[in-house]
Amino acid sequence: MSSKTPNESLTILTDVVLPGETNPLNNLFGGELLARMDRACSIAARRHSRRIVVTASVNHVSFAKAVPVGSVVTIEAKVSRAFKSSMEVYVDVWVEDRESGLKSRANEGIYTFVAVDETGTPVPVPQITPETKLEQERFDGALRRKQLSLILSGKMEANSATELKALFN
C-alpha cells in the first residue's frame, strides 16, 4: 500500500448559512457546524482510505468566531496523519466577508476516523507523506495528540507515551 499526500484527501464544502440553521442571535448553530465538519472529514478520510469510514472521535473543536446568517462558509478537511486503521483529519472553517469577499478562519477541528470493511472490522490505511510546513506540523502533532487521547481514555500508560515525554526532556 503506497503512501499518499494530504492533498489527495482534500475536501472542500462551501455553503450558505440559512435562517433555519441559526440560533436566536442569528448565528449558525454549533451542532449544525459540527455536522458539516463531520461530513467533510468523513469524505476526506474515505478519499484517503478508499474504504468505509466511521467517526471514532471528535478530538478538538474551536469555535473562535460566530458565523452569521447569510454567510458563505467554506470547510476544508485533509487527512493529517494515518495510523494502522485510523486517520486524524484536520478541518478548517472559513467564513467569507459579505462586503469584501475576504475569507477568515472562523473555526477548526480535529476528528479521528477508522476505516472498516463491510462487517465493521478495522482495515489498514495508507500512510501520509506531508508536503508543506503546515502539513508536517499537523503530522508531527498527530502522534502526540493520539497518545494524550489514549492516556486520558485509560488505554495507554503515561510512561509509554514516548512522543509526549520527549516534549519534557
N, C-alpha and C positions, 0 to 999 in steps of 0.2 A: 504494500500500500504506500504510494508516494505521498510526500508532504505537500501541503497546499499553502497558499498565502492568505492572509486575512481578506484581501480584496476579492478573492474568489467567492467569499461568502457575503460580501457587501449587499445589504438590503436597505432600500430607501423607500419609505412610505410617506407620502405627502397628502394632507387632508385639511379641510377647513373645520373650525370649531363651530358647531351649530347650537342654537339656543337650548335645545332639549338635552344637551350634553354638559350643561353648566350648573353651577351652584347658585345660591341667592346673590352672590357678588358678581355674577356673570363671568365666572372663570371656569375653565374646564375642570370637571370632577377629577380628583386624583385617581379614582378607580378606573375611570374611562381612559386616562392616560396610561395607567398600568396595563390595561388590556391591549392597547395599541402597541405598547413597548413589547409585551409578551409575544404578540403576533409577529412583529418584525424580527425579534430574536429567534423565534421558532423557525422562521423562514431561513435566516442566516445559518442556524445550526443544521437544518435539513440540506441546505446547499453545500455545506462543508462535508457532511457525512454521507449524503445521498441515501439516508435511511429515515425511518420513522423516528421522530424525536419527542421526548416528553420533558416538560419543565420539572427540574429537580428542586430548584430553589431560586428565590429572588434574594440575592446576596446583599444588594445595596441599591437604594433609590434615593436620589437627592432632588427634592422639589425646591429648587433655588429661585424660581421665578414663576409667577402666575401666568396662565395662558388665557387671555381674554376671548370672549365670544367674537367670532368673525376672524380670528387669527388664522393664518396659514401655518400649520405645524408640519415639520419635517422630522421624521425619525430615521436615524441611521444606525444600523446594527452590523457588527462584524464579530466573527469568532476571534477572540484574543489569545486563546490557548486551548489545546486539546490534550486530554489525558488519555486514559485507556479507552473508556467508552463515553466519558463526559467531556463537555465543552463549556468553557466560560465564554459568554457573549457579552461584549461591552456595547452599550447603546447610548447614543447622544440624541437629545431632543432639542431642536432648533425652532424658534418662533420668528416669523418674518414680520418686520415692522410694516404696518399698513401704509404709512406715508412714504417712507424712504425705500422700502423693499430690502433693507439690510437685515441679515439674519443674526440672531444672538442665541447663545446656548441658554436654554431655559431649565433643562433637567438632564440628568444622566442616571444610568443604572447598570448593574451587573447581574446577569442571570446565569444559571447553570442548567444545561440540558444534557440528557442522556440519550444516546442512540440505542434503539432497540429493534429486535426483529418482530415478526408478525405475532409471536407469542408473548412479547413484552420482555424478552431476555436481553440484557445489555450486550451490545456488539462493539468490536473495536472501531475506532475512527482514525482518519489520517492525522498526522501531526501538523503543526503550524510552523511556517518559516516567516518570521516578521521581516518586513522590508523597509519600514520607516522608523524614525526615532520613537515616535509615539507608539507604534505597534510593538516595538521592542520593550518600551517601558511597561505597557499593559501586559505583555507576555511575561516579563520578569516578575511583575507584581502578582500575577495569577497564582503562582505556586504558593506564595506567602498567604494570599487570601484563602486558598484552599486549605492550607494547613491550619490557619486560625479557625476556619469554619469547622474543621474536623475536631479540633480541640474543644471548641465550645459545645459541640454536639456529643462529646464524650466518645468519639470514635478514634481519637488519637491521643496519646500521652504527650504532654508538653515537651518532655525531654527528647521526643522523637522528631520534633519539628525543626529540622536542620536549617531550613531557609529562615525561619523566624529567629532562631538562636543566632544565626550569622549576623543579624542586624545589631545585636548587642555585644558582639565580640570585637 
